[in-house]
Amino acid sequence: MRRDIPVEYVDGVATVTPTGEIDITGAEPLRTAFEVAIGFGPDRIRVRMGAVTFIDSTGLSALVHGWRLASERGIPLTVIEPGSAVVRILTITRLDCLIEG
């Protein structure tokens, strides 16, 4: 099942907004969303994770993919509005440094 992840671009900021579960079925659309965001040539990328209820290793891999794409271009990538499930997994994996705040 293909589900597109919205990417919004406003004033130099690309915002990627995944929802629901980011698992094996959601990882590829997230990767694609990061590639779309990079295509805007933003000053920064924000990943709004407030509506994400679950993220597994494939979802984390997609998040790291986005971070690498951004880092290679000198674009900061941050996670905003993470719920407790997202904060927990980012903390366990030491990716909590991506959380804005």
C-alpha positions as CSV (number, residue, x, y, z in Angstrom):
1,M,0.0,0.0,0.0
2,R,1.4,3.4,-1.0
3,R,0.8,6.4,1.2
4,D,2.3,9.7,0.4
5,I,3.7,11.8,3.2
6,P,3.0,15.5,2.9
7,V,5.9,17.9,2.4
8,E,5.2,21.6,2.9
9,Y,7.7,24.4,2.0
10,V,7.3,27.8,3.6
11,D,9.9,30.6,4.0
12,G,12.9,28.3,3.5
13,V,11.6,25.5,5.8
14,A,10.5,22.2,4.4
15,T,8.2,20.3,6.8
16,V,7.7,16.6,6.4
17,T,4.6,15.3,8.2
18,P,4.3,11.5,8.6
19,T,1.4,10.0,10.4
20,G,0.5,6.7,11.9
21,E,3.0,3.8,11.9
22,I,6.4,4.3,10.3
23,D,7.3,0.7,9.7
24,I,8.2,-1.4,6.6
25,T,5.2,0.0,4.7
26,G,5.8,3.6,5.8
27,A,9.6,3.8,5.4
28,E,9.8,4.1,1.6
29,P,7.2,7.0,1.5
30,L,9.2,8.7,4.2
31,R,12.4,8.4,2.2
32,T,10.6,9.8,-0.8
33,A,9.3,12.7,1.3
34,F,12.8,13.6,2.4
35,E,14.0,13.5,-1.2
36,V,11.1,15.9,-2.1
37,A,12.0,18.2,0.8
38,I,15.7,18.3,-0.3
39,G,14.5,19.2,-3.8
40,F,13.1,22.4,-2.5
41,G,16.6,23.5,-1.5
42,P,15.4,24.5,2.0
43,D,17.4,26.3,4.7
44,R,16.2,23.6,7.2
45,I,14.0,20.5,7.3
46,R,11.6,19.8,10.1
47,V,9.9,16.4,10.6
48,R,6.6,16.9,12.4
49,M,6.2,13.6,14.3
50,G,3.1,14.5,16.5
51,A,0.8,12.1,14.6
52,V,3.3,9.2,14.5
53,T,2.1,6.4,16.8
54,F,4.9,3.9,16.2
55,I,8.3,3.8,14.5
56,D,10.4,0.6,14.0
57,S,13.9,0.0,12.7
58,T,12.9,0.5,9.1
59,G,11.3,3.8,10.0
60,L,14.4,4.8,11.9
61,S,16.5,3.9,8.9
62,A,14.3,6.2,6.7
63,L,14.8,9.0,9.3
64,V,18.5,8.6,9.2
65,H,18.4,8.6,5.4
66,G,16.7,12.0,5.5
67,W,19.2,13.2,8.1
68,R,22.1,12.1,5.9
69,L,20.7,13.7,2.8
70,A,20.3,16.9,4.7
71,S,23.7,16.8,6.4
72,E,25.5,16.2,3.1
73,R,24.0,19.5,1.9
74,G,24.6,21.4,5.2
75,I,20.9,21.5,5.9
76,P,19.8,21.1,9.6
77,L,17.1,18.4,10.1
78,T,15.1,18.4,13.3
79,V,12.2,16.4,14.7
80,I,9.4,18.5,16.1
81,E,6.3,17.6,18.2
82,P,7.3,14.0,18.9
83,G,4.9,11.9,20.9
84,S,6.1,9.7,23.7
85,A,6.5,6.6,21.6
86,V,8.8,8.5,19.2
87,V,10.8,10.2,22.0
88,R,11.3,6.8,23.6
89,I,12.8,5.1,20.5
90,L,14.9,8.2,19.6
91,T,16.3,8.2,23.1
92,I,17.0,4.5,23.1
93,T,18.8,4.8,19.8
94,R,20.5,8.0,20.8
95,L,18.9,9.9,18.0
96,D,17.2,12.2,20.4
97,C,19.8,14.8,19.4
98,L,17.5,15.4,16.4
99,I,14.6,16.6,18.6
100,E,14.2,20.3,18.4
101,G,13.8,22.1,21.7
